[in-house]
C-alpha cells in the first residue's frame, strides 16, 4: 500500500479528507502502540486542544509521556505556532513531543525545524516516509483502515478521550481570548442576539405578517382573529410543509408586487411587525448586546474587533454602539465603505432600522427576506455580501453568536474558507442538549430507553456535532443556559 497515493486521493476531498486521513493515522498509531504494549489516547472535541493524541507510557522508541500533533502540512507559519507548544519539551525529562506531517515537509520548513530544535532530544518529527514505514509494519491493518475511512473516523470520534465538557470549553474560550487580543477578529451575529432584546423570532414574524396580509384583505371583517390565523398557519405548515423561506415568499407575494410603491409597503409592513411585536419585558439594551458592544469598544492599544457581520434586519447593535460613544458605520450596500475610525457593521441580509430617516441611501438596502432574495445572493458568487463574509472567514478568526449554523449559504462559505486552513480557527456558541430536556417533556418521560443508554447517545451526538463543525473550520462553545453566553463574552474581553 502506497501512502502518497492514498494521501493524494483523500486530500482531494478538502477539509473532510484531512480529517479522514488523520483518523486513519490515529488508528494506525494505536495499532503500533498496541503491538508494543503501549497506548495512544486520542483527544477530540475541538482544534484548540493542546495535542491530537498522547501516549502516556511512551511510543515506540520515544520514552516518557509523548504528546502527538498531526498536521496537514508543516509550513514556516505552522512551525512558529508549534514552537510555543514544543518549548517545554526542550528541557522536560519525562515528556516528549512528536509532530507528524501528512504531506512532505518543504526544505525551508525542515531548516526551521533544525534551527529551532537542534538542541532538543525530546522533539521528534515524522513525514510521509515514516508514515509509509508504519504502514509497511502493519500492512493488513492499514489496508482495512483504508477501505473503511468513514467508519474509522466515526470510531476515533466516539472512542476519544472525553474531558469534562465545561473544562474543554474553558480551553476553547482561552483560544478565543487569544484571537481577540491579536486584533484579527470578527463577530458574526444571528437571530438569537435580537431575541435577547425581545424581538420576534422568524416564525413569529412570519405568522404575524400572514395575519397582516389577511386582515388587509378582510379590512371590513371583525371575525379575523390572530390566534385563529396562527392556528391555520401552523396547520398549513404541518400539512403542506413549506420551509420558512418558502412561506416568506408566499407572504411577500401576498403583500406586494415589484412596483416601488408596493415594495415600500412591504418594507413598512415588515418593519412594523419586527419592532411592534417586541416583548417589552426585555430591554432593548440586553446584557448580551451590551457584552458584544463592550468587545467592540477600542482599548488603549486600538480596536480588537475588525468588524461585525449581522444577519439580522434590526438596528439594536447600532443603538447600543451609539450609547457607548463608539464610531460605527452600518453597511448594507456594495459601494459603502467605513473610514479607519469606524466599526463596520455589515447587514448582509438587509437593514430595517426603526427610524429609516436617520440613515442615508437606506432605500438601496437589499432585503433578503424570502426565497427569491436568498437565491439571488446564493447564486451570485461575487455578490458583495458573499465577498464580505468570505473575506472575514479567510482573514480573521470569527466568533458566531446567536446563529444555528444551518444556513446553506453560510455553510458553503465556511467550507470554502476551511480549505486553506489546517486548524479550525472560528468559534460558535451552540446550545447543548441536556439529559433532562431530551428525556422529558412537561415533566413526563418521553424516551423509552435506560438512562445510561440515553446519556451515552447524547455524549456521542455532541462529539459528532463537534466533528462535523470542525470540517467547516468551527470550534463549538457549548452552553446550556442562554445567560452563559454573556458571562463567557465578559471573560473574553478581560
Secondary structure by P-SEA (a helix, b strand, c coil): ccaaaaaaaaacccaaaaaaaaaaaaaaaaaaaaaacbbbbbbcccccccccccccccccccccbbbbbbbccccaaaaaaaccccccccccccbbbbbbbcccccaaaaaaaaaaccccccbbbbcaaaaaaaaaacaaaaaaaaacaaaaaaaaaaacccccaaaaaaaaaaaaaaaaaaccbbbbbcaaaaaaaccccaaaaaaaaaaaaaaaaacccccccaaaaaaaaaaaaaaccccaaaaaaaaaaacccccaaaaaaaaaaaaaaaccccccccccccaaaaaaaaaaccccccccccbbbbccccaaaaaaaaaaccbbbbbcccccccccccccccccccccccccccccccccccccccaaaaaaaaaccccaaaaaaaaaaaccbbbbcccccccaaaaaaaaaaacccccccbbbbbbbbcaaaaacccccccccccaaaaaaaaaaaaaaaaaaaaaaccccccccccaaaaaaaaaaac
